[in-house]
Amino acid sequence: NSKGSAQQQLNQPYAVWRDEATGQFYVSDTMNHRVQRWTPGVWEVETVAGGAGPGRGLHQLRYPRGIFMNGTTIWIADSGNHRIVRWDAQATSGVVVAGDIGVLLDKQGAVRGYEAHCCRQGMGERQLRDPHGVFVDSEGTLYIADTGNDRVQRWTTNNISTIAGRGMHGLNAVLRRPEAVFVWSKTVYVAD
């Protein structure tokens, strides 16, 4: 098939993940703002995340890049929205698991609410800029290739830290638009 937006077409696919249990392939279809599941041997293709056009809603993606699967759960580097979202099996929307939800302040600086949509890009600890890669280890720790910020971050339930790139000193100080991250035996590998 040629490039396009029909169910069995892709437009700038970025990442592929193979489910070892089922043999199915998951593809981040970047310019169609969706993740597709392909079943080998049949022409069956299903949109499993996004697909409602580009946008900031939790049912939408905007330029999805890296993907990570664990069982029936998929984590997506939703680069255009500067966030990482988790989509569970059969879900019609995702859950933001990393990215900065904008805080609404009054004139005195007190928190009065939160922005309706996530996420604000930036260089702050909770902010991402154009993330391209995501990995989740067996303990549920997120590792994010924060591409636009030239860094790799580690997000746990109670801590966010930059483990490589901008903000670091010494050997880990220089990254230039890291694209992917992978963890094996507590060693972090980065495609820079």
C-alpha positions as CSV (number, residue, x, y, z in Angstrom):
1,N,0.0,0.0,0.0
2,S,1.0,3.6,-0.5
3,K,1.2,6.3,2.2
4,G,-2.2,7.4,3.4
5,S,-4.8,7.6,6.2
6,A,-7.0,4.6,5.4
7,Q,-7.1,1.9,8.0
8,Q,-4.5,-0.3,6.3
9,Q,-2.2,2.6,5.4
10,L,0.5,4.4,7.4
11,N,1.9,7.9,7.1
12,Q,5.4,8.2,8.6
13,P,5.4,5.3,11.0
14,Y,8.0,5.8,13.8
15,A,8.1,2.8,16.2
16,V,7.1,-0.9,16.0
17,W,6.5,-3.2,18.9
18,R,5.8,-6.9,18.5
19,D,3.6,-8.7,21.1
20,E,5.5,-12.0,21.6
21,A,2.3,-13.7,22.9
22,T,0.1,-12.9,20.0
23,G,2.5,-12.1,17.2
24,Q,0.7,-8.9,16.5
25,F,2.5,-5.7,15.6
26,Y,1.8,-2.2,17.1
27,V,2.9,0.8,15.0
28,S,3.0,4.4,15.9
29,D,1.5,6.1,12.8
30,T,2.9,9.6,13.5
31,M,1.3,11.7,10.8
32,N,-2.1,10.0,11.2
33,H,-2.0,10.6,15.0
34,R,-2.7,7.0,16.0
35,V,-1.3,3.6,17.0
36,Q,-2.3,0.7,14.8
37,R,-2.4,-3.0,15.6
38,W,-1.6,-5.3,12.7
39,T,-2.4,-9.0,12.8
40,P,0.0,-11.1,10.7
41,G,-1.5,-13.4,8.0
42,V,-4.7,-11.4,7.8
43,W,-5.6,-7.9,6.6
44,E,-6.9,-7.0,10.0
45,V,-5.8,-3.6,11.2
46,E,-7.2,-1.9,14.2
47,T,-6.6,1.6,15.8
48,V,-5.8,1.0,19.4
49,A,-5.0,4.6,20.5
50,G,-5.8,8.0,19.0
51,G,-7.2,8.1,15.5
52,A,-9.6,11.0,16.2
53,G,-7.4,13.5,14.4
54,P,-4.6,15.6,16.0
55,G,-5.5,17.2,19.3
56,R,-4.9,17.5,23.0
57,G,-7.9,15.6,24.3
58,L,-7.2,12.3,26.1
59,H,-8.9,10.4,23.2
60,Q,-6.4,12.0,20.8
61,L,-2.7,11.9,20.0
62,R,-0.6,14.5,18.3
63,Y,2.5,13.0,16.5
64,P,2.9,9.8,18.5
65,R,6.5,8.5,18.4
66,G,7.9,5.8,20.7
67,I,5.7,3.0,22.1
68,F,6.2,0.4,24.9
69,M,4.0,-2.5,25.6
70,N,3.5,-4.6,28.7
71,G,0.7,-7.2,28.4
72,T,-2.3,-5.3,27.0
73,T,-1.2,-1.9,28.1
74,I,0.6,0.5,25.8
75,W,2.6,3.6,26.8
76,I,3.0,6.3,24.0
77,A,5.4,9.2,23.7
78,D,2.8,11.7,22.5
79,S,5.4,14.1,21.3
80,G,3.2,16.9,20.0
81,N,1.4,17.1,23.3
82,H,4.6,16.9,25.3
83,R,3.4,14.0,27.4
84,I,3.5,10.2,27.9
85,V,0.1,8.5,27.9
86,R,-1.0,5.0,28.9
87,W,-3.8,3.3,27.1
88,D,-5.2,0.1,28.6
89,A,-6.8,-2.6,26.4
90,Q,-10.1,-1.6,24.9
91,A,-9.8,2.0,26.3
92,T,-11.3,4.8,24.3
93,S,-8.9,7.4,25.9
94,G,-5.5,7.5,27.5
95,V,-4.2,8.5,30.9
96,V,-1.4,11.0,31.3
97,V,1.4,9.5,33.2
98,A,4.1,12.1,32.5
99,G,4.0,15.7,31.5
100,D,3.2,19.0,33.2
101,I,-0.5,19.9,33.7
102,G,-0.6,23.7,33.7
103,V,-1.6,25.3,37.0
104,L,-4.1,28.2,37.1
105,L,-3.1,30.8,39.7
106,D,-4.9,33.8,41.1
107,K,-3.3,37.3,41.5
108,Q,-1.8,36.3,44.8
109,G,-0.2,33.1,43.4
110,A,-2.6,30.6,45.0
111,V,-3.6,27.6,43.0
112,R,-7.2,28.0,41.8
113,G,-7.3,25.0,39.4
114,Y,-5.7,23.3,36.5
115,E,-5.7,23.7,32.7
116,A,-8.2,21.6,30.9
117,H,-5.6,20.0,28.6
118,C,-2.2,18.6,29.2
119,C,0.7,19.3,28.7
120,R,2.9,22.4,28.9
121,Q,6.2,22.1,27.2
122,G,9.3,23.3,28.9
123,M,12.6,22.5,30.7
124,G,11.2,22.2,34.2
125,E,11.4,18.9,36.2
126,R,7.8,17.9,35.3
127,Q,7.8,19.3,31.8
128,L,8.7,17.5,28.6
129,R,9.4,18.9,25.2
130,D,8.8,16.6,22.2
131,P,9.5,13.2,23.8
132,H,10.3,10.5,21.4
133,G,11.0,7.4,23.5
134,V,9.5,5.6,26.5
135,F,10.4,2.5,28.4
136,V,8.8,1.0,31.6
137,D,10.8,-1.4,33.8
138,S,9.4,-4.2,35.8
139,E,8.9,-1.9,38.8
140,G,6.8,0.5,36.8
141,T,9.5,3.2,36.5
142,L,9.2,5.3,33.4
143,Y,12.3,6.2,31.4
144,I,11.7,9.0,28.9
145,A,13.8,10.2,26.0
146,D,12.9,13.9,26.4
147,T,14.1,14.7,22.9
148,G,13.5,18.4,22.8
149,N,15.2,18.9,26.1
150,D,18.3,16.8,25.2
151,R,17.8,14.6,28.3
152,V,16.6,11.3,29.6
153,Q,14.3,11.3,32.6
154,R,13.3,8.7,35.2
155,W,9.8,9.0,36.7
156,T,8.9,7.0,39.7
157,T,5.8,7.3,41.9
158,N,7.5,9.8,44.1
159,N,10.5,11.1,42.2
160,I,11.5,12.6,38.9
161,S,15.1,12.9,38.0
162,T,17.2,13.6,34.9
163,I,19.6,10.7,34.5
164,A,21.4,11.8,31.4
165,G,21.8,14.9,29.3
166,R,20.9,18.5,30.0
167,G,21.2,19.4,33.7
168,M,23.8,16.7,34.3
169,H,27.6,17.2,34.7
170,G,30.5,15.0,33.6
171,L,30.2,12.0,31.3
172,N,26.4,12.1,31.2
173,A,26.2,15.8,30.3
174,V,25.9,15.8,26.5
175,L,22.9,14.4,24.6
176,R,21.6,15.8,21.3
177,R,18.0,14.9,20.7
178,P,17.9,11.4,22.2
179,E,15.3,9.3,20.3
180,A,14.9,6.2,22.3
181,V,15.6,4.6,25.7
182,F,15.9,1.0,26.8
183,V,16.7,-0.6,30.2
184,W,18.3,-4.0,30.7
185,S,19.7,-5.3,34.0
186,K,19.5,-1.8,35.5
187,T,21.6,-0.4,32.7
188,V,20.1,2.5,30.7
189,Y,20.7,2.6,26.9
190,V,20.0,5.7,24.9
191,A,19.8,6.1,21.1
192,D,21.3,9.6,20.8
